[in-house]
Amino acid sequence: MARSLLALASALPAVMALNNGLALTPQMGWNTWNRFGCGIDEDLIVGSAKALVSNNLTALGYNYVLIDDCWHADSRDPDTGAPVENKDKFPNGIKGVADQIHDLGLKVGIYSSAGTYTCGGKFGSLGFEEIDAKTYASWGIDYLKYDNCYNEGRAGTPPVSYERYNNMSRALNETGRPILYSMCNWGEDGPWNFAVDIANSWRISGDIYDNFDRYDVRCPCTDMLDCKLPGFHCAVTRILDFSAPLGQKAGRGHWNDLDMLEVGNGGMTFDEYVTHFSMWALVKSPLILGNDVTDMSDDTKTIITNDAIIAVNQDPNGSPATRVWKRSLPDGGDLQLWSGSLVNNQFVFAVLNTGTSNHTEDISLIDVFTDQGKSFGSGTFTLFDLWQKDDSGKWGKNIGDFQGKVSVTVGAHQTKVYRATPASGAKRAVDEL
């Protein structure tokens, strides 16, 4: 059944979200939910859009303004069945908000659920895909986040989930308007296997929680490849573990989504937020801010404006970093090495410490370049520390040439990120691959 459905999908390119030309690099923007929940209105959203511009975040790529749950009226239009916005919250309508956001040079997104209700208890889109997609297009919507609440039990096997989510994919494409399609089914039924041809991104786990590593029974799974209860209240390191085996599933136009960013919401330290932002960027998750962008600390601005880290996320090569190894530490945490490739024979790697004390490790460059082969990794590399600034104030300080290994000291809950350029030997080796 699953094979026949996926074969049918591949035979119908006209309905594939993958062919919408969007998200060739992971989408970037801002979403209302993490900070404001259902407490949204027109002034908040338009004001936040203006803050993206005034803080120069749009110049870095944050160009989607996403209206999450609770924009809805109490019910649909009784005559047409079309979705209706809450006029008290949105006196100029969603289209009026979209027009204002477009006038700022930004794009606008909306939210619904592939169920009878949204997670906030508003009307969902199950069975109303065509009228909803047409209405969104008429409002000028550029992005749909599509959730999984109240799905009437139409989940549990990939073909069933595929059909439910493909209904909206088809409806969006039939509008003729390019609308980025962001599936949010919490990793249920392994969307990295069935959603590649119908969506621009898919959530791989339960909802994020503004915490670094706290275990929560409501995020019950330890292995997303065999998870039936995705849940919520998932800490950053838990979600990162879920993402580790999935890098091969993502690429240009279709991305693993680790959920929205919590940077600036107050639940983590500076170093923990640096780790959160860095690792989301390296694994090519969408970078969707979830904080109050109208009121940000200098620390928050420092993290979310690191253009060297953003460049890794937006690298046109579209290759997610993958975990090379994970080693237990005496303090109960672990040390992790992640590595990935960039365009123009450039590479990136990160060393992450989830433990509670500083740790120094000699990182083997052969380990870093395990995918490129031993002869390549034996060369000499120029390394740039992407969380240090050079003398000109630019992120990415040249820390020298290294061969064989590099000694890295990583603080508690800290991540060091390096861009690597072959200096000698490795260039010759790459020509031999």
N, C-alpha and C positions, 0 to 999 in steps of 0.2 A: 504493500500500500504506500509506504513512505517513498519507495523508489519510483513508483508510478506517478505520484504527485510531483516529485521533484523533476522527473523527466518532462512532465507536462509543463512545468514552470519554465524549464530551459527551452522549450519549443515555442514559447509565447513571449518573445522579447518586448512586445509592445506594452505589456503590463508590468514589466519589471522596474521597480524603483531604482535598480542599479543603473538603468539607462537614462535616468533623469539628469545626469551630468553634474550632480551635486556631491558635496562632501568628498572631493578628490583628496583633500586632507581632512583630518578630524575637525568637526564643527566647533566653533568657539562662540561664546556669548554669555548671557546672564539669564537666570531663571528665578521666578518669584518664590518657589516652594520652601527651600531649606530655611530661609529666614522669616518669611511672612505667612506661610501656609495659606489658609483661606482669607486672611486679612488683606485683600488686595482691592485696588480700585484704579481708575484711570489716572489720577494724579500720581499715585505711586509708580505706576509703570512708565508713564511719560517722563516723570522726574528722573527715574533711574536711567532711562534711555539718554536723557540729556547729560547725566553724570558720566555715562560711558564715554561720551564725546568730550566733556570738559576735563576728564582725567586722562585723556589721550589713550584710553583703552581700545578705542576703535582702530587706532593706527597700528595696534599690535595684533588685530584680528578678531577682537571680541565684537562681532557684528550682528548676532542674533539676540533679540529681546523676546524672551519666552514667557508667555502668560500661562501659568500652570492651573491647577484645579480651582474650582469655585468661581469662575467667571459667569456661570450659567444663571439663567432665570429659573424659576421653580419648575417650569415645564416647557416643552416644545410648543411651537406654533400649532394651535389646535386644527388649523385648516390644512397646512402643508406638511406638517411634521418636521419642519426645519428647526435647527437649533436657534435658541434665542438667548441673548445676553441679559444679565441683570442690569436693568436701566438705572437703578440707584447707584450702582458701582460704576457703570459705564454709560453716562448720560449721552455721549456722542456715539455710542455703539462700539463694537469691536472694530468695525471698519474705520470709524473716526480715529481710534487709537492707532490703528495700522497706518492711516494716512499721516499722522503726526510723526510716527517712528520712521516711515519711509522718507519724509521730508528731512529728517536728520541724517539720511544716508545709510540707515540701518534696515535690518529685516526683522520680521515679527513672526512669532510662533504661537500656537494655541495648543490646548491639551484636551484629550478625551480618553476614554477607556474602551477596550474591546469587550465590553460587558454591558449589562443592562443599566448599571450605575457606575459612576466614577468612584474613586477611592474616598472622595469627600462626600459621597451620597447624592451627587447630581446626576442628571440623565446621561447615560452612556451612549455609545454609537453602535452597539451590536444590533444588526438588522436595519440600521439607518446609515450605512456607510456611504451610499451614493448621494443622498440629500445632504449629509454632513460635509462630504468632500466638496460638493458644488458650492455650498454656502461658504465654507472656508475660502475657497478660491475667489468667490465674489467679494469677500471681505479684504482680499489682498494678503492672505496668509501665505507665509513662505516656509513654514516648518510645522510639523505635527508631532507632538510627543503622545504616544498611544499606549495606555496603561493596560492592566490585566485584572482589575477588580471586578467582582460580580460576573464572572464569565460563564455562568450557568453550567459549570462542570465541563465546558468544552475545552479541556486540556487533559494532560496525562499521557498523551502520545504525540510525537512530532507531527504526524499528518493532520491531526485534529487542530493543533495550534497553528500549523501552517495555513490551513484553510481559513481559519478565523482572521488571522492577520493579513493574509493575501487579499481578502475581500476589501480591506481598506487600501492596500497597496494599489489594487486595480482601480478602485474608485478615484484615488488621488491622481493617478496617471491619466485617467480618462477626462479629467477636468482641463487638460492642456496647459495647466500652470505648473511650473517646477516647484514642488513642495517637498522639502527634505522630510524623510519619513524615519522617525526615531522610535523604534519599538521598545516598550518598557514592560516586558513580561517576566522580569526578575530571574532570568536564566532558566525558567521552567521549560522542560522538554528540549533543552540544548539548542537555543536559537542560533548559535554559531554554526550549526549544521544545516538548519532548514531556512534561515532568514537571509542568507547571503544574496539571493536573487530577488528579494522582495523589499528589502529595507536598506537604508543608509547606515544604520547603527542599531544595535540591540543590547539591552542590559544583560549582564552576565551573572548577576547575583541579586540578593535581597537589598533593600534600601540601605544607603549609607547612614552612619551615625557619627556625630561630631566627636569622635574618640579615636585614639591611636590603636589600642590593642586590647581593650576590655572584652572579655568573653561575655556573650549574651545568648541565653538559650533561645531567644527569638530569632537568632541567626544560626540555625542549628547545624548546618552542613559543614563538614570539613573538606569535602571534595565535590566541587560543582559538577564534575563529570558523572556523579552518581548521587544527585540531590533531588529529592522530591518535595522538600519543604524549604524554599529559598528564604522566606522570612523577611525580617527587617532588623534594624539596630545592628547593622554590620559594621564593625570597626575597620579602619583603613587597612591594617595589616591582614585582616581576614579577607577582605575583597581582593587585595593584591595576591594572596595565595590562590584564590579562585582563578585569577587571570593567568597565572603562570603557565599552564599548558595550552592556552588558547591563542597565542600570538599568530600561529600559522593560519588561523581562520580569518584574519583581518587583512585589509588592504585598501587600495584606492576606491573610494565610493562605498565601502562597507566596513564598519569598525566595531570592535568590542567596546561597549560602554560600561565603565566602572562606576557610574553614577556621578551626580553633580558634585562640584567642589564644596568643601566646608571651610576653606581658608577665610579667616576673618570672623568666624562665628563664635569664637571664644572657648571652644572645648579642648583645644590642643595648644601646645607650646609652639614657639617660633620654629624650632628644629623639626617638630612633628609636622607642621604645616609645610615646611620646605620638602620634607620627605613625601608627603601627600601630593603636592603639586608636581614635584620632579618625577615621581614614578607614574603618575597618571599621564604625564607628557611622554615619557619614554615608551610606555606600552601602547601609545597612540589612542588613548581614550579621548573622546570629546572633552574639551576644557570649557565647562559651563559653570560660571561663577554662581554661588548661591548665597552671597553675603549682601549686606546693605551697601551698595556702591555709592550711595550719597553721603556716607559717613564711614570712612576707612582710616585705620591707623597707618602710620608710616611703615610698620612692619608688614601689614597686609599689602600695601602698595608695592613694597620691595619685592615680595614674593610673586605676585601676579603680573608684574611688569618685567620680569627677567626675560629679556628677548632672546637670550642664548638658549634657555630651556624651551621657550615657545618655539624657536626655530627647529629644535629636535622634534617636537610634536608635529610641526607643520612641514617637515622635510618631504619633498615630493617623491622620494623613494618609497614612502609609505610602508616601511618595514618595522613592525613593532619589536622592541627589545624583548629578549626572552631571558629567563633565569638560567644561569649556567650551573650554579650550585647554591646550596643552603646548608650552613654548618652550625651546629649547636655551640653555644657559648656557656662558660661556667656559671654566669649569672641567670641562666634560664632562658635568655633570649637566643637569637641566632644572627649570624652574619650571612648576607646574601650578595652574590655577584650577578648582575644583569648586564647584558651586552646586546648591541644592535648595530646595524649598518645604516649609513646615510649616503646621500649622493656624492659624486665626485671623489670616490675612494676615501671617504671620511667615515669615522665610526664613533660610537658613544658607548660608554659603560658607566655603571653606577655600583657603588658599594654601600649597602644598607645595613645598619646595626639596629635590631629591634630590642637589644638588651638594655640594661639599666646602668651600664658603666662604659667608659671609654675602651676602645679596643684598637690595637694596631696589628695590621696583617700585611704580609708581603703578597701582593696580588700577582700571580703569574700571567704574563701577557699571552702565553700560549692558551691559558684558560679563557682569557678575554676574547681571543680570536679563534675559539674552538671551531666555529663554523667555516672559517677561512682556511684552516689547516695549520699544521705544526710549522711548516716552513715559513708561512706568512707571519705567524705569531712570534717567530724567532728574530724578526727584523727589529729595527730601531723606530720608535714612534715619538713624535712630539705631542705632548699632552697639554690640554688647556682645561683648567679648573673652572667649570661653568658657574660656580657660586663664589668666585673671587673676581674682582674687577682689576683690569690692567691700569697702567699709569694714566691712561686717557679717560678712565671711568667707565670703560666698556666691559660688560660681563664676558668672562672667558679669558682668564689670565694664563699666559704661557708659563708653565712650571718646569719646562726643560724637556730634554730628550731621554728616553728610557729604552733599555733593551733587557729582555728576560723577565724583569719584574719591576713593580713600583710599590714602595712602602706607603700604606694608607692608614692614617689614624682617623677613626670615626667615633664621634661622641655618642652618648646614649640617645637612641631614637633619631639618629642623624643619618643623612645620606650625602655622600660625596659623588659628584657627577663630573665625568671627564669626556671631552671630545678628543679623539686620537687621529692624528694624521701620520701616515707612513713617512718616515724621514729617510731611511735607506734600508736596503735588504728586503723589507716587506714590499716595496714597490716592485722590485724584481720578481719576488715570489708571487705576487698577485698576477703577473703576466703569465706565470706558469700554470695557473689553476685552470 
